[in-house]
Each structure stands twice: as structure tokens, then as C-alpha cells.
Amino acid sequence: MGLTRLSFLFSVAVLLFGCVSQPKTADALRDNVKRNATFSSREVFEVKKPYRQVSDTLRKKWLECLDSTATGSLRRGMGLVAVQTNVYKPNVAVTAQRTELTLQHKVTSGSTQLGSPPADGFFIIVADVYPANTNTSRVDVQKHTLGYAGVMKAIRHWAEGTNMGCPDLAQ
Amino acid sequence: MKQRRRCVQIIIKLVWFLTFAGVLAGCSGLPRYESDLPANLNVKARLSSPLFLHTAPLAGTFDADMHVTSVDRRCQKNYRGSVKLGSAAVRVGIPADQPSYLVFEFSGRSFLTRGTASSSTYATLLTPRSGYQYDVDVAYADEMYSITVYQRNPRSGLRREVERQPFSACKPN
């Protein structure tokens, strides 16, 4: 893909993204998803496991896997065009009725995030876990960002216990 | 003057060529971690490239490295070098009874897409106990990875998993 075309696509994406303010809180992200904002999506599923078990697993994996840094670079020929460093900050709040998992993203080099992001970056993913009944848990994952299909997939794997690996945030 | 300019141009071309050749040869340019300490960290890796573009037939590379950083009593970091992880198991010595910060980095590059590159890291603070062995299993497949650290008692052979410790767990004393 030509650099001009790539820059154009990137600019369009930024403009579209800019139509809705990037979330500075978990609630702002939920509001954006409720309003079907561009690049927002939601996935709700249930797991036949008690709430405490799903909450414990997701809390452990969330903090272990998503406290990470990823870099991406774009080159043209022999010249380096840009290197962007992305830093992720996971947080968890647990109560008897709900487990809230949040992921914040900030860019520390290579480009500038507009819209005065919070110190740990904009909120890009919020996952809530609730007890549906004694033996079933409901997982509600909401995101307002492009990509991160790997994280969405990993949450389901962790909740169901099918793959306890960490998603590669650079992919 | 003309001759001097030509000479500079030749040197620039030579530097570019050597850099390119180095990259093609898989030279990461990272200082190698070396230690005279008895080996207490055994790393085994199973890697499967996340993208076909990052494979050799398409002039791409996919690498995994372990960066070793020593941490002093004031929680100050001092980078000591890196170890390339591959199909062969690696044994290195890290200081016992003092924390080391281990950063595992997975990086892919494709020359077919004009050298676009990406990398992601997983880091943990590890304080090995004297006389114990530490086995690290590193796996990467389907855009997911896992890193599991086990502490092994060489006398009893008993093994237990060591939980990941973020750097914030380091407390100055």
C-alpha cells in the first residue's frame, strides 16, 4: 500500500474517530458503545462457571497479560517512517456483584494522542463480569477502538478456560 | 573536494549495506547477556510465527528475546544484556537473592511489506533463591503467548509455579 494512501486512510480514521470523544472513563466508554459510536463494539456471553471462579481467573490474567508495551514501525525502502510505542494499563475492581476490568492505552512515542488523554491513557476496553445465577457468569465486553480482536478472543478463552495464554497486543 | 565527497558517499553506501546485511543475517544488535554465575535459569521456547509474512520464505523474521536487567536495593534498573530464544534450550546464571527484571519480547518484521515491524513485551521481576533452579517455558502460537516460570528444588525435584511480579512489586530498602 502506498504511503500516501496509508496516510489518507489514517487521516480518515482519525477524523471519524474524532467525531466521538475518546473515553476518559469506563462509563464514558460504555456511553459511546450505547450510542453505537464509530469503532465501538460489544460482546456479551455466558459461561457455565460460578461468578467467583470467572472473576478470579479474569482478574489474574487481565493484570498479568495486559500490563504490556507494544511497538509498531512503518518503513519505506531503507528509511524509517515512524515508530510508535503503545503502553497499556490494566485495572480491576472487584465486588460481590460485579468485576470491572478496564484497559487504558497511551502512546508514549511516535505520535501524539489528541484530546488530553488521562495519565494512563484513554479507556479502550471495559469488561464487566456478573453472576447470572449460582453456576453461571455473564461477561460483557465493550470496546471503543480499532483492532484488539486478540484481546476480545483472549477474554473468552480465559473465561471458558480454553487457552490461558496472553494476547499479543502488537498483532 | 570532489574526491572527498565521493569518499563520503561510498562510506554511507557501505554503512547502509552492512546494516542491511546485518539485519538480513538476523543480527539483532542487542548486547548478549553474559554471566560467570552458575546457571540457574533454564529457558525453553516453542515459537510459531504469528503471520506468514514474518516467515523466511517471504523474507520476514520472527524473534523472541529475553532482556535481563539487574535491580539494586533502591529498585534502580541496570540492563545487563539479552538472550535470543529459539528451539534450543538456553541456560544462564542470574544473581541469587536479588531481583532481576526479565523482559520477554516477541518481534516480527517483514521485508516484503517494506520492513514494517511490530513487537510486544511481557515482563516479570524474579528473585531467585540460592540453590534453586528456575525453569521458564515460553510459547508463542496463534497470536497468543504464555510465559510460565517454575521454581525447582534440585534435591527433591519438586517444582512450583512462580507468579508474575510487576516491577511495582520492587520495594526500595
Interface residues (C-beta under 8 A of the other chain):
Chain A: L63 E64 C65 D67 S68 T69 A70 T71 G72 S73 L74 R75 R76 G77 M78 G150 A154 H157 N163 M164 G165 C166 P167 D168 L169 A170 Q171
Chain B: W16 F20 P50 L51 F106 S107 G108 R114 G115 T116 A117 S118 S119 S120 T121 Y122 A123 A139 Y140 A141 E143 M144 Y145 S146 I147 R164 P166
